[in-house]
């Protein structure tokens, strides 16, 4: 919930015949008018407007005011101080004076004057011009015979000054408008939903304006995140990002400031709650500070006491189980929570399929308290890059793919080679040949894909003949591991009926890799 703290005074608007303008390059400026209609309309709604009629006294009799060098230097009238350091101020022109060329008048205006206007005459209509300026920086030179001069402004006008280049001049009426205080308004935005500890939230001020003054468009802003630090710096940015670190209810504030220095403050409250609340089937997506995003979703079966769940990532950790390879780059995750929970927790990690060779071989491993890893995988979806597991405690996690470190084939079998003419193993049909290879260690005997190995006939062609120099006695095919030699040996029992033919031996491992050798059978 947000609220504004400024008063709501009657707001002025500019007269309809007065147009607004802005200086090039930013800032504000006064807006000049030189016609009777605008002069008459130069009254701002909600402002206090004063008109000084120099033609008559209060009783209606003629008034003569002289501010020339031979009389008074200034005349205070109804809150405005007039001064004419080089000339005169006449209110009743039916007098005979001469030698008053370059006569001038300067009026010091009350605070918060946003409009000023005068009706001017020269004594005899002597050809020439007059120049008027205001404190906001605008200057205009007009020919004699233009009786009206006035300005409305985006910011207060503190003085107006006019000087004739030939003869003296007379003022009939002088009008100025003093505005009330004009605080800006804006729409304050703060989170309405609870924010979890560790997450950021944003405060904002939108659609800033000064009621009745659409020409005012320059604003600055300040925000208080409610963290005890108070307001931040005043800037032109209409939003601020706030950090959270504890469960609490924050009183937040935003302040919009107009170019005249007036401001309006807005307030609101933001609830910061436990990131892992008590309850059943609690889902949490902690943010990894290294990336600013969440790589994991946790679903707690039961949380008995709320707390905060965090995740950190690293490229360093214990080696994965044998025959498993980390991604490129490798990523380890450490999950921790201050919440108290019971039962299973389903953890689902996102991964980049491009970091692995065969995503279908990917497994999620959970670090054991005493060292080592346990495969906790329950599902793997390579198309979405998501792998899930089920655990009852937290510790390091890593996902790795099954990828054997294959070396082979070893003697007595030769590989086909990479050249245009393949190497073909020559062997007597019906004999048993040991097909040897290594996988980087003892991976157990469950290393072959279902149905592997296989052999298929192919049309014999020219090749490099390589007689198999070692065969073994065997009644059937089978896989063994020699711990001394650290080698696997698959004894392939061939068929006597294959004499005079060629076959392709295909060994497919459980990691999906395929390895082949060519054989020619003789009698």
Beta strands, then each sheet from edge to edge (+ up, - down):
strand 1: 2-4
strand 2: 30-33
strand 3: 48-53
strand 4: 74-77
strand 5: 80-83
strand 6: 104-108
strand 7: 113-122
strand 8: 129-134
strand 9: 139-143
strand 10: 148-153
strand 11: 159-164
strand 12: 169-178
strand 13: 185-189
strand 14: 195-196
strand 15: 201-209
strand 16: 219-224
strand 17: 239-242
strand 18: 248-258
strand 19: 263-273
strand 20: 279-284
strand 21: 296-305
strand 22: 309-314
strand 23: 324-326
strand 24: 332-337
strand 25: 340-350
strand 26: 362-367
strand 27: 373-375
strand 28: 377-381
strand 29: 386-391
strand 30: 396-402
strand 31: 407-410
strand 32: 423-428
strand 33: 432-438
strand 34: 454-458
strand 35: 464-467
strand 36: 478-482
strand 37: 487-493
strand 38: 502-508
strand 39: 514-522
sheet 1: 1+ 19- 14-
sheet 2: 1+ 19- 18+ 16-
sheet 3: 2+ 10- 7+ 12- 3+
sheet 4: 4+ 5- 6+ 11- 8+ 9-
sheet 5: 13+ 15- 17+
sheet 6: 20+ 21- 25+ 29- 28+
sheet 7: 22+ 24- 30+ 23-
sheet 8: 22+ 24- 30+ 26- 27+
sheet 9: 31+ 33- 37+ 36-
sheet 10: 34+ 38- 39+ 32+ 35+
end
